[in-house]
Amino acid sequence: MRVFQIKFGSKISHYTKNRDYLELIKGSSMTFILRLLSFILLYVLNFMIAKVYGAEALGIYTLSFTLLTICLTLVLLGTDTAIIRLITEYRSQYSMKQANIVFTKVMKLLIPLSVLFSVLLFILAEPIAILLFQEQLLIQPFRVVSIVLPFMVMTRMYSKAFRAIKSITKSIYFEIIGIRFGNLLILVFFLLLLTKDFMHIIYALSIAITITAFMSMYSWHKYIQKDEENQKLLFNQIETKGLKEILQISIPMYLTSAMSLILNWTDVVMLGIFQSTSAVGVYSIVLKLSLLISFSLSSINMIILPKFSELYWEGRKDDLIKIFHFSSRLIVWTSIPLLFIIILFAPVLLAIFGEVYIEGVIPLIILCIGQCINACAGSVMQLLNMTGNEKLARNAIVISAATNVLGNLILIPIFGMIGAAVATSLSIIIRETMASIYAYKKFSFRTWYIPFVK
């Protein structure tokens, strides 16, 4: 017992004395708490919609938000990921002034582009709803979310900028918590004062996005004004990257983001095409429950992206490998307990939302297995993107996305939600396997972490 205590104490001391480990532990702990809050808000919101408005309304809400997310990814051109790397690079080498100049260049491109997409989506809302989903009730929700697309772009970009400067609390709030909390609060307000109407769900979401967008913009400009470092360097002496150079970095990441979007939403969209909006509502709950398995992974990724960039561009390869291994162990050991809990209590968890949701038990188990494999692979896609290997990440996700589309196209008409879950899990396995092989060839270390296997 004494020997164990000595070894355990030595291990803890080793981690707490290392600045990189300590930063990851502190940052991921705070991120975990904040993301836990965001997940609670998400499930409360979905529970309210499911109980008050029904599975069909939840399906309409899910498809509307999915369409908004698709357009968001198309508009961003991968700059939301690239800006984390660029702000980190300029801030560490020059000043925050330089970082903000680069950020401003990107925003001057994205805002007009988002307005253009917003107008197109508003015009095409009816054809998309009728021809693609055969559902007239989707027309008005699609038009409403099209109007808030520019504000969604603002929230995403400002949240990524805050992540780059390691202000994780603000990053998570503006990207996730602010929108979900606002959505929930406004929806409760509508329920108390107005008659029940499923469009209130969409209105609440749109108002929450708009308010959060202006809050994020104000907070960022306030931070820039207060930054003392801005006054220490004559920024005219340093030439920042032009928009063309920025896009050369972001476009491969854009393809990665687009393929990630396909991986995340193909099953939902195709269920909307081949099945009813009620089936989409059930599957959306199943999908969100399965994401709890990768909860730790997504929390640590919030911290690890700028850390990977910082260590790599400073030439600290050994430290980069160590921090990757350490993060992988954290991810796996915090994910496995959730895997067993969700699988064991799947019927109970789904029954909370209503009896109709129990039919999602088998898809939930299949998706949980896929997410567990995702956790075991660690932050390998983030490693590739933040170390100048974004083209390799793109290759892995293109193959994975193609598998996902083809799998969903074949399996959903035959097996419904089970087919969607199988196709999605298989595509995740392919993506992580390919990315791990690429990372091993580039960095000569194994990214997978399997407990008790050396």
C-alpha positions in Angstrom: 0.0 0.0 0.0 2.8 2.3 0.9 4.6 1.7 -2.4 1.3 2.4 -4.3 0.9 5.7 -2.4 4.5 6.7 -3.3 4.1 5.9 -7.0 0.7 7.6 -7.2 2.0 10.7 -5.4 5.0 10.8 -7.7 2.8 10.6 -10.7 0.5 13.4 -9.5 3.5 15.6 -8.7 4.9 15.0 -12.2 1.7 16.1 -13.9 1.2 19.2 -11.6 4.7 20.4 -12.0 4.6 20.3 -15.8 3.2 23.6 -17.1 1.6 22.0 -20.2 0.0 19.2 -18.2 -1.2 21.6 -15.6 -2.7 24.0 -18.2 -4.5 21.1 -19.9 -5.8 19.8 -16.5 -7.1 23.2 -15.4 -8.4 24.2 -18.8 -10.2 20.8 -19.5 -11.7 20.8 -16.0 -13.3 24.2 -16.5 -14.3 23.2 -20.0 -15.8 20.0 -18.7 -17.9 21.9 -16.3 -19.0 24.5 -18.9 -19.8 21.8 -21.5 -21.7 19.8 -18.9 -23.8 22.9 -18.3 -24.3 23.2 -22.1 -25.4 19.5 -22.3 -27.8 20.0 -19.5 -29.3 23.0 -21.2 -29.5 21.0 -24.5 -31.3 18.0 -22.9 -33.7 20.3 -20.9 -34.5 22.1 -24.2 -35.1 18.9 -26.1 -37.1 17.4 -23.3 -39.3 20.5 -23.2 -39.8 20.4 -27.0 -40.5 16.7 -27.0 -43.0 16.8 -24.1 -44.8 20.1 -24.9 -44.7 20.1 -28.7 -44.2 16.4 -29.6 -41.7 14.4 -31.7 -42.8 16.0 -35.0 -42.0 19.5 -33.7 -38.7 18.3 -32.4 -38.0 16.9 -35.9 -38.8 20.2 -37.5 -36.6 22.0 -35.0 -33.7 19.6 -35.7 -34.0 19.9 -39.4 -34.1 23.7 -39.3 -31.1 23.9 -37.1 -29.3 21.3 -39.3 -30.0 23.5 -42.4 -28.6 26.5 -40.5 -25.5 24.6 -39.6 -24.9 23.4 -43.1 -25.1 27.0 -44.5 -22.9 28.2 -41.6 -20.2 25.7 -42.7 -20.5 26.7 -46.3 -20.1 30.4 -45.5 -17.1 30.0 -43.1 -14.8 28.5 -45.7 -12.8 26.8 -42.9 -11.8 30.1 -41.4 -13.2 29.2 -38.0 -10.6 26.6 -37.6 -7.8 28.5 -39.4 -8.3 31.6 -37.2 -7.4 29.6 -34.1 -4.0 28.7 -35.6 -3.5 32.2 -37.0 -4.4 34.2 -33.9 -2.2 31.8 -31.7 0.7 32.2 -34.2 0.6 36.1 -34.4 -0.2 36.6 -30.7 2.8 34.4 -29.6 5.3 35.8 -32.2 4.2 39.5 -32.5 1.2 41.0 -30.7 -2.5 40.8 -30.3 -2.7 43.8 -32.6 -1.5 41.7 -35.5 -3.8 38.8 -34.6 -6.8 41.2 -34.6 -5.8 42.6 -38.0 -5.9 39.1 -39.5 -9.2 38.4 -37.7 -10.7 41.6 -39.1 -9.7 40.7 -42.7 -11.6 37.4 -42.3 -14.7 39.0 -40.9 -14.8 41.6 -43.7 -15.1 38.6 -46.1 -17.5 36.5 -44.1 -20.2 39.0 -43.2 -21.1 40.0 -46.9 -20.9 36.3 -47.9 -23.2 35.3 -45.1 -25.8 37.9 -46.1 -25.7 36.6 -49.7 -26.3 33.0 -48.4 -29.0 34.3 -46.2 -30.9 35.8 -49.1 -30.4 32.6 -51.2 -31.6 30.4 -48.4 -34.7 32.5 -47.8 -35.6 32.3 -51.5 -34.9 28.5 -51.7 -36.7 27.6 -48.4 -39.9 26.5 -50.1 -38.2 24.3 -52.8 -36.0 22.7 -50.2 -38.9 22.0 -47.8 -41.3 20.6 -50.5 -39.0 18.9 -53.0 -36.4 17.5 -50.6 -38.3 16.8 -47.4 -41.9 16.7 -48.7 -43.0 18.7 -45.7 -44.8 22.1 -46.1 -44.5 22.8 -42.4 -40.7 23.3 -42.9 -41.0 26.3 -45.2 -41.5 29.0 -42.5 -38.9 27.6 -40.1 -36.3 27.5 -42.9 -37.1 31.1 -43.8 -36.7 32.3 -40.2 -33.3 30.6 -39.7 -32.1 31.9 -43.0 -32.4 35.5 -41.6 -30.1 34.8 -38.6 -27.3 33.1 -40.6 -25.0 36.2 -40.5 -25.5 36.4 -36.7 -24.6 32.7 -36.4 -21.4 33.4 -38.4 -20.6 36.1 -35.9 -21.1 33.9 -32.8 -18.9 31.2 -34.3 -16.0 33.4 -35.3 -15.9 35.4 -32.1 -16.1 32.3 -30.0 -13.1 30.8 -32.0 -11.2 34.0 -31.5 -11.7 33.7 -27.8 -10.6 30.1 -27.9 -7.4 31.1 -29.6 -6.5 33.5 -26.8 -7.4 30.7 -24.3 -10.4 32.5 -23.0 -12.3 29.2 -22.9 -15.2 30.4 -20.7 -16.2 33.1 -23.2 -15.6 30.8 -26.1 -18.0 28.1 -24.8 -20.5 30.7 -23.7 -20.8 32.5 -27.0 -20.6 29.3 -29.2 -22.9 27.0 -27.1 -24.2 28.1 -23.7 -25.5 31.6 -24.6 -27.6 30.3 -27.5 -29.0 27.3 -25.7 -29.8 29.2 -22.5 -31.3 32.1 -24.4 -33.3 29.6 -26.5 -34.7 27.9 -23.4 -35.4 31.1 -21.5 -37.3 32.7 -24.4 -39.2 29.5 -25.1 -40.4 29.4 -21.5 -41.4 33.1 -21.8 -43.5 32.2 -25.0 -45.1 29.3 -23.2 -46.2 31.4 -20.3 -47.5 34.4 -22.2 -48.6 33.1 -25.6 -50.7 30.2 -27.0 -48.8 27.1 -28.0 -47.3 27.3 -31.5 -44.4 25.1 -32.8 -43.0 28.2 -34.6 -42.1 29.7 -31.1 -39.3 27.1 -31.0 -37.7 28.6 -34.1 -38.4 32.2 -33.0 -36.7 31.5 -29.6 -33.7 30.0 -31.3 -33.3 33.0 -33.7 -33.6 35.6 -31.0 -31.1 33.8 -28.9 -28.6 33.6 -31.7 -29.0 37.3 -32.5 -28.5 38.4 -28.9 -25.5 36.2 -28.5 -23.9 37.5 -31.7 -24.0 41.1 -30.5 -22.7 40.1 -27.0 -19.8 38.3 -28.5 -18.9 41.2 -30.8 -19.0 43.7 -28.0 -16.9 41.5 -25.7 -14.2 40.9 -28.3 -13.8 44.6 -29.2 -13.7 45.5 -25.5 -10.9 42.9 -25.0 -8.9 44.4 -27.9 -9.2 47.9 -26.6 -8.0 46.9 -23.2 -5.1 44.8 -24.4 -1.9 46.6 -23.3 0.3 44.8 -25.7 -1.3 46.6 -28.6 0.5 49.8 -27.5 3.9 48.1 -27.3 4.5 47.3 -31.0 4.2 49.4 -34.1 2.1 47.1 -36.2 3.0 48.9 -39.4 6.5 47.3 -39.1 5.1 43.8 -39.5 3.2 42.6 -42.6 0.3 40.3 -41.8 -1.0 37.6 -44.1 -3.2 38.7 -46.9 -6.7 37.2 -47.5 -5.3 35.0 -50.2 -2.7 33.4 -47.9 -5.4 33.0 -45.1 -7.7 31.2 -47.6 -4.8 28.9 -48.7 -4.6 27.8 -45.0 -8.4 27.7 -44.4 -9.6 26.0 -47.6 -8.2 22.5 -46.8 -9.7 23.0 -43.3 -12.9 24.1 -45.0 -13.1 20.8 -46.8 -12.5 19.0 -43.5 -15.3 21.1 -41.9 -17.6 20.3 -44.8 -16.9 16.6 -44.5 -17.4 16.8 -40.8 -20.7 18.3 -41.4 -21.6 15.5 -43.7 -20.6 13.0 -41.0 -22.6 14.8 -38.3 -25.8 15.5 -40.2 -26.2 13.1 -43.2 -28.1 10.6 -41.0 -30.5 13.3 -39.8 -31.0 14.8 -43.2 -31.6 11.4 -44.9 -33.9 10.3 -42.2 -35.9 13.5 -42.9 -36.0 12.5 -46.6 -36.8 8.8 -46.3 -38.6 8.8 -42.9 -41.0 11.1 -41.1 -40.2 14.2 -39.1 -41.2 12.2 -36.0 -38.4 9.7 -36.7 -36.0 12.6 -37.0 -37.2 13.8 -33.6 -36.5 10.4 -32.0 -33.2 10.0 -33.7 -32.1 13.5 -32.7 -32.4 12.5 -29.0 -30.6 9.2 -29.6 -27.8 11.1 -31.3 -27.4 13.6 -28.5 -27.3 10.9 -25.9 -24.5 9.0 -27.8 -22.5 12.2 -27.9 -22.1 12.0 -24.1 -19.5 9.3 -24.8 -17.3 11.8 -26.5 -18.1 14.5 -24.0 -14.6 14.4 -22.6 -13.0 14.4 -26.0 -14.9 17.5 -27.1 -14.1 19.2 -23.8 -10.4 18.6 -24.1 -10.4 19.5 -27.8 -11.5 23.0 -26.8 -8.2 23.4 -24.9 -5.9 21.2 -27.0 -6.2 23.0 -30.4 -4.2 26.1 -29.5 -1.8 24.0 -27.4 -1.0 21.7 -30.3 -0.3 24.8 -32.5 1.8 26.4 -29.8 4.0 23.4 -29.2 4.4 22.4 -32.8 5.3 25.9 -34.1 7.7 26.4 -31.2 9.5 23.2 -32.3 8.7 21.3 -29.1 7.9 17.9 -30.7 8.6 15.8 -27.6 6.3 17.9 -25.5 3.7 17.7 -28.2 3.8 13.9 -28.1 3.6 13.8 -24.3 0.7 16.2 -24.1 -1.2 14.1 -26.8 -0.6 10.9 -24.8 -1.7 12.5 -21.6 -4.9 13.9 -23.1 -5.7 10.5 -24.7 -5.6 8.9 -21.3 -7.8 11.6 -19.8 -10.3 11.1 -22.6 -10.5 7.4 -22.5 -10.8 7.0 -18.7 -13.5 9.6 -18.5 -15.5 8.1 -21.5 -15.6 4.4 -20.7 -17.8 4.8 -17.5 -20.3 6.8 -19.6 -20.4 4.1 -22.2 -21.4 1.4 -19.8 -24.0 3.6 -18.0 -25.7 4.7 -21.3 -25.8 1.1 -22.7 -27.1 -0.4 -19.5 -29.8 2.2 -18.9 -30.6 3.0 -22.6 -34.3 2.1 -22.3 -34.7 4.2 -19.1 -32.9 7.2 -20.5 -35.0 7.2 -23.7 -38.3 6.6 -21.9 -37.8 9.9 -20.0 -38.7 11.7 -23.3 -41.7 9.5 -24.0 -42.6 6.0 -25.0 -42.1 6.6 -28.7 -38.4 7.2 -28.1 -37.8 3.7 -26.7 -37.5 2.5 -30.3 -34.1 4.2 -30.4 -32.4 1.8 -28.0 -30.5 -0.2 -30.6 -29.4 2.8 -32.7 -28.2 4.4 -29.4 -26.1 1.4 -28.5 -24.5 1.3 -32.0 -23.8 5.0 -32.0 -22.2 4.7 -28.5 -19.8 2.1 -29.7 -18.8 4.4 -32.6 -18.2 7.3 -30.2 -16.2 5.1 -27.9 -13.8 4.3 -30.8 -13.7 8.0 -31.5 -12.6 8.6 -27.9 -9.9 5.9 -28.0 -8.3 7.6 -31.1 -7.8 10.8 -29.2 -7.6 14.3 -30.7 -5.8 13.0 -33.8 -7.8 15.1 -36.4 -7.0 18.2 -34.3 -3.3 17.2 -34.2 -3.2 17.1 -38.0 -5.1 20.4 -38.5 -3.0 22.4 -36.1 0.4 21.1 -37.3 0.2 22.0 -41.0 -1.1 18.6 -42.0 -4.7 19.8 -42.7 -4.6 18.1 -46.2 -4.1 14.7 -44.6 -7.0 15.4 -42.2 -9.0 16.3 -45.3 -8.2 13.1 -47.0 -9.3 11.0 -44.0 -12.6 12.8 -43.6 -13.4 12.8 -47.3 -13.3 9.0 -47.4 -15.2 8.8 -44.2 -17.9 11.2 -45.4 -18.3 9.3 -48.7 -18.8 6.1 -46.7 -21.3 7.9 -44.5 -23.4 9.2 -47.4 -23.3 5.9 -49.3 -24.1 3.9 -46.1 -27.0 6.1 -45.1 -28.4 6.1 -48.7 -28.4 2.3 -48.7 -29.3 1.4 -45.1 -31.9 4.0 -44.1 -34.6 2.9 -46.6 -34.1 -0.7 -45.4 -33.4 -0.4 -41.6 -34.4 3.2 -40.8 -32.7 4.6 -37.6 -30.6 1.4 -37.2 -29.2 1.8 -40.7 -28.4 5.5 -40.0 -26.6 4.5 -36.8 -24.5 1.7 -38.5 -23.5 4.0 -41.4 -22.5 6.8 -39.0 -20.5 4.6 -36.6 -18.7 2.9 -39.5 -17.7 6.3 -41.0 -16.3 7.4 -37.6 -14.1 4.2 -37.4 -12.8 4.8 -40.9 -12.0 8.5 -40.2 -10.1 7.8 -37.0 -8.2 4.8 -38.4 -7.0 6.8 -41.4 -6.1 9.9 -39.3 -4.1 7.7 -36.9 -2.1 6.1 -39.7 -1.3 9.5 -41.1 -0.3 10.8 -37.7 2.0 7.8 -37.1 3.7 8.3 -40.4 4.3 12.1 -39.7 5.2 12.0 -36.0 6.3 8.3 -35.4 4.0 7.7 -32.4 0.8 5.8 -31.9 -2.2 8.0 -31.2 -4.6 5.3 -30.1 -4.9 4.6 -26.4 -6.3 1.3 -25.3 -6.4 0.7 -21.5 -4.0 -1.9 -20.2 -2.5 -2.4 -23.7 1.1 -1.1 -24.1 
